[in-house]
């Protein structure tokens, strides 16, 4: 007899305020990984959930945490460990969104790039849910600024990536300091032997919720192109961008140097492009991701540091400038497009020397890979696609009591620009970014230069080119 899985959130034993919020957010039905994992999570079981990026896993464990949360106690009741700062920020934002109808829920992010002292001050005021990277969580535990004695739930998000990044020892140190009686939730895009081993050590009779990790051709179209030598890669990359003209593209490289060199070369050919790799300080990473996500640049050239935790709502294409060393990494890369049921396209450049990687990927995907012809070379004379938005940087943020509404009001007030010309607004501690239509840049700068924010004048400037960084390898 076939077993049917309920896909309606109302079929779950969730508090009414969580269900009401899900309805207001437009969450009509559970994704496959949510339908499999949420019932045992809500029962308090340990769960191993395997699914591809963008499958809705954050909502799965986020709803589980919030359903059992005691908002009257400001002790840390849940810890979510993530491999990167980007993913930690994304997870914290999603949990806050899910919790918006629960009064006084505090979600605190603990990652590198922020002084420990400032985070310790925030911890003194308490937090219900802590989201962080393993290294920074270990720092706080060592300095005794973070108390996890009341922890009820531990979440290891993208556990395979944390192990890939060498966090095994740090994870063991953190877990050793947690209460023995707790719920442990492990989310992973893949299920290698290392994950099985850690699950056997730290979980009690876990339920396995598994969704096929391979992207089907209906969700993500995968295209391969053979290049005869490395010098042809840039030409091939330009042809793909000029032929298909994706509005938003991530180009993946295997090394930091390649990422920077490819971005620099594309810029010389007139593309609106930024790079993202491990040499970036936190402020520069934030700025780069803001400008890419708000459509001020069309192309982001990145190393695999951005393969996880990069939350771009509508990413048109992924291009593998070099094929990934590992088939699982390939899947993580192309998973940035075609998220949660939307359509996407992945293009991969391969050379004869990389045939062994293609063969390994064929075995992993269970399908034959054949290279197609590149677009005609006369496209190299075509004009590059240009962004429709530009980003203004304002030297004021949350600590100056600036809110997105203040910036919008300053721009659209008397003799200002139209509201439709204002895009995404991001407010950080001491700076804010606002996207404006290209045609509105000059009047927007003039309006902010001569106007006031919270009764004060703050420096505002147009961002162009790469961020100024202290180090670049």
N, C-alpha and C positions, 0 to 999 in steps of 0.2 A: 504494500500500500504506500503511495506517495505521501510524503510529509510536507505540508504547506507551511511556509514561514510567513508570519505576519509582517507586513511592511509599514503599517501605520504606527506613528509614534503614540497614538492614543491607546494602542494595545499594550503598552508598557506600563509598569507600575511607577510612574513618574508623578511628582507633585504637580498640582494644578497650575502653579505659577510657571513652572518650566514648560509644561505643555502649551500654555497660553503664549509664552514667549516664542516657542518654536513656530506656532501658527502665525504670529505677527512677522516672523522672519521669513516666512514662505517655505518652511521645511515641511513639504507635503507628505513625503514618504521616506523611509529609511533606505540608505544605500545597502548593497549586499553585505558589506563588512559590519555596518551598524546593526542590521537585522540578525546577524549571526552572533555578534559579540555583546550587544547591550543586555539581552535577557540574563546571561550568566553574570555579567558585571553587576547588574542591579541586585542579583541574588547574593553578592558578596564573594563570588568565586574568583580564584586566580584565572586569568585569561591570557593566552598567547594568540594574538591577532596578526595574521599575515595578509597584507594587501598592498597594492601598488600606491604610489604617491597620488594624492588628489582624490582618494576614495571615500573621504569623510571620516577618517579615523579619529581626528581631533574631537569632533562632536561626540563620537562614541565614548571615549574615556572622559571627556569633559562633562557630559551629562551624568555619567556614573559618579564622578567626584561631587558634583553639585547636588545630586539626589540625596546623598548621605551627609551633607555638610551641616554642621551646627554653627550657624552664623553668629550666635551669641558668644561663642568662645573664640578668642583671637589667637589661639595656638595654631601652629602649622599642622593641618590635618591631612594634607596631600602634598606630595613632592613629585613634580614632573621633570625628568631629566632628558635633555635634548642634546644632540651632538654639536649644534652651532648656535651662535647668537641670533642669527636670522630666524631659525626655526623656533627658538625660545620666545622671541618677540611675537611671532605669528601665533603660536599656541596660546600665549597669555592674552592676546587680543581676542582670540576666538572664545576663550573661556569667559572673559569679561562680557562678551556679546551674549553668550548663552545665559549668563547670570544677571542680566540687567533688570529682571523683575524680582530678584532676591535682594532685599535691603542690606546695605553695609557689607557686601562681600569684598574682601581685599585680596587681590591677586598680585604677588610681588615677583618681579623678574630679577634674577641674580646671575649676571654674566660678566665676562671680562669687558674691559673698556670703560668701566665706571669705577671710581675709587671705592675700595672696600669700606672706608669710613662712612661714606654717604649711605651705602647699602646697610651697614650696621645700624646707623641712625634710624633707617626705615624699619628695620627688624625690631627695634625696641618698641615700636608702636603696634607690633603684632601683624600677622598675616594668616589668612585661612589656607591659601594655596600658594606654594612656592614653585616657580618654574625657572629652571636654570641649566647651565652647562656643568658637567662633572667637575672640572677644575675649580670653578668658582665656588661651587657648593662645598667641595673639600676644604677650600680656604676658610670658609666661614665655620665649618665644623671644627677645624683645627684651632681657630681663634676663639671658639665657643661663643660666637655671635649669633649662631643659628641653633635653635633647640628643636630637635625632631622627636622628642620623647612622647608626644601625643599623636604621632603620625598614624593614620588609619590606612592610607593608600599610597603605594609607590607606583609611578608610571615610568617605564623605560620606553621613550618614544624614539623610533628609528634606531632600535638597539643594534642592528647589524652595522649601521654606520658608526656608532660610538665604538664598537669593537674594532672596526676598520681603522679608526683614527687613534687607536692605541689606548683607549680609556679603560681597559679591563681591570688593571690594578686599582685605578681610582674608583671605579664602580664597586669593587670588592670592599674598599675602605669605607665608602659611604654606606653600603648595605649592612656592613658589620655594626654600624652605630644606630641602626633603625630598630624599632620594636620587633620582636620575633613574631608576634601576632599582628598581622596586617594583611591587606589585600595587595597583590602584586599584579600589575597589568603590563604585558610586554607587547609592544607593537613593532613590527618589522616588515620591510618590503620583501625580504627573503628569509629563508629558514635554514641557514647552514648549520654545520655541526657545532660551531661555537655557540650559537643561540640555543641549541638543544642542551648543551652542557651548562650554560648559565641558568637556564630554566630549571634543570634538574637540581641545581644547588639552592636556588632562592625561591622556588615556587612550590605550592602544595596542591597536588592533584589538579593541574591546570586544564581548563577547557581549551581546545584548539579551534579557533575560528579562522578559516582559510578561504581566501578568494583568489582565483587565478591571477598570478602576477604578470602574465604576459599580455601586452597590449594587442588587441586584435586590429586587423587592417581597417575595420569600419570606424574605429575610434581614432587611430593614428595611422596615417599613410606613411609608410617607411620607404624611402628612396635611396638607392646607393649609386655612387658614381666613381668610376676608376680614374685615377690621375697617375700619369706615368712617372712623375717625379715631384719632389716637394715644391719646386719652383712653380708648378702648375696649380698648386692648391689655392693660392690667392686669386688667380684668374678664375678658377672654378667657383670659388666663394662669391666673387663679384658677379659672375654670370647668374648664379642661383638667386642672389638678392635682386638683381636687375630684372630677371625674367618673372619671378613670382611676386616680387614687391610686397613682402609681408610687412605689416605695420609694426610688428613687435617680434624681434628675433633674438634668441640666445645662441651664440656661437661658442661651442665648447672646445677648449684646448687642453692638452695633457700637462703642460707646464706653465708656470708663472711667466717665464720669459716669452713663450709663444703667445700667450694671451695678450701681453703688452705689445709685442711686435705686430700681431695681427690687427689689434685695435688702432695702433699708430698708422699702419699701412692703409687700412680702410678709411681713416680720417683724411689721409693725403689724397684719396680718390673721391672725396667729397661726401662720404657717408656720415650721418649723425650717429656717433658711436662712443661708447665708454667701455672701459675694462673693469674687471672685478677679480681680484686674486688675493693671495695671502699677505701681500705687502701692505695692505690697506689698514690704516688705523680706523677705529670705530666711527669717528665723525665722517671720514671719507667714504666708508662703506655705506653709512646711512644716506649720505648725499647722492651717491651713485644709484642706489636702489630707488630712492625717491624720484630721481629724474627719469629713470627707465620706466618705473611703474606709472608715472603721470604723463607718459607719452611725449616727453621733451627730447628723448633720443629714441631712435628706432632699433638700434643694435647694441646688445651687451655681449662683450667677449669675456668669457669666464673660464676659470678652472673649476674643478669639481667641488671646490669649497661652496659653490652656489648651486650645486645639483640638488641639494636638500634645503628646505626651508625658504626657498625663493617663491614667494606667493604673489604671482602676477595673474590677475583674474582672466585675462584673455591674451594668452601668448600664442601667436599665430604659427610660429615655426621654431624648431630646434635644428641647428646645423652642427654636426660633428666634424670639426676641421681635421682632427685626427680621430680615428676610431678608438674607443676606450679599451684599456688593457683587459678589462674584465666584463663579461656579458652582463653581470648584474649592474655594473656602473652604467653600461649602455642603457639599460632599462630605466634607471633612475634619471638619466639625462632626458630621454625622450618623454618621460612622464611629466615633464614641465609643460608640455603642450597636450591638448586633448584631455584636460582635467575634468574629473567628475562627469563624464558623459559627453562633453563638448568635443568637437572635431579638432584635429591637429595634424601637423605634418612634420616629419623628421627627414632630414637629408644627411647622408654620411659620405664622406670622401675617403676612399681607400686606395692604396697603392699595391703593386705586386708583392712588396716586402711584407705587407700586412695580411696576406692571404690566410695565414694560420689563425689570425684573430677572426676573420670572416668565417672560417670553418668551425671554430669554436662557438661563434654566435649562432650559426645555422643549427648546430646540435642543440644549443640551449633553447632556441625558439621553436625548434621542430619544423622548420620551413626552409625552402631553398632560397638563397639570396642571389640575385642576378643584378649586375650593374647596368644602368641605362645610360643613354647618351646625354651629354651636357647640352645646355641651350646653345644656340649658334653664337659664334664669337662676335658677330656684328652688334650684339646687345651691349658690348662694352662701351659703345658710344651713347647709350641711352642715359638720360638724366637720372640721378639717384633719387630715391624717395626721401622726402623731407618731412620732419615732424610738424605737426600743426600747433604744438604748444611750446612754451619756453618756461623756465623756472626762475623765479625771483627768490633771493635769499634775504631774509629779514633778520637782523641781529637782535632778536628778542624772542622769548618763548614762554614756557610755563612758569619759570621763576620770575618773570616780569608780569605774570598774570594774564598773558596773552592767550586768547582762545580763537579757534577757527572763525567763529562768528565776528570777532573784532576785525579780523583781516578782511573778511568778505564785506563787512560794512564800510571799512575804510576805502576799499576799492570801488564800491558801487554807490557811494554816497553822492552828494551834489556834484555835478559835472564829472562823475566817475565813469568807469566802463560798465558795460552791461553784465548782468549776472551770468548770462550764458557764455561770456568770455572768460569766466573764472573756472579753473579746473580743480584738481585735488589740492587740498591744503594739509600739510603735515607740520605739527607743532612739537618741537623737542624742548629740552630744558631751557636752553639759552639761544635758540635759533628756530626759525620757522621757514618753511618752503611753501610757495604758492605757484601753481601752474596757471599761466594765462595764455590766451590765444596769441599767436605770433603777431597778429595785426594790432594787438592791444598792449604790446610791451612798453612802448614809449609813454602813452598816457597813463599806464599803470604805475610805472616808475615815478612819473611826475606827481601822480596823486599821492603816493606813499611818501615821497620826498617832502611835499608841502603840507600833507595832512598829519593827523595825529593818531596814535594807537594808545589807548588808555591815557590820553592826555599828554603823551610824550612823543618825541620824534626819534626814530631809530634808523640806523643806516640800512639801506636796501640796495641790492645790486643784482644784475643779470648774471646767471651762471652760464659759462661757455667753456667748452673743452674739458679736459680731465681736471679733477681736483688737484690742488697743489699738495704733494706729499713729500715728507721728509726723506723717505727712502724708496727706492725703486730699483729692483734687481733685473 
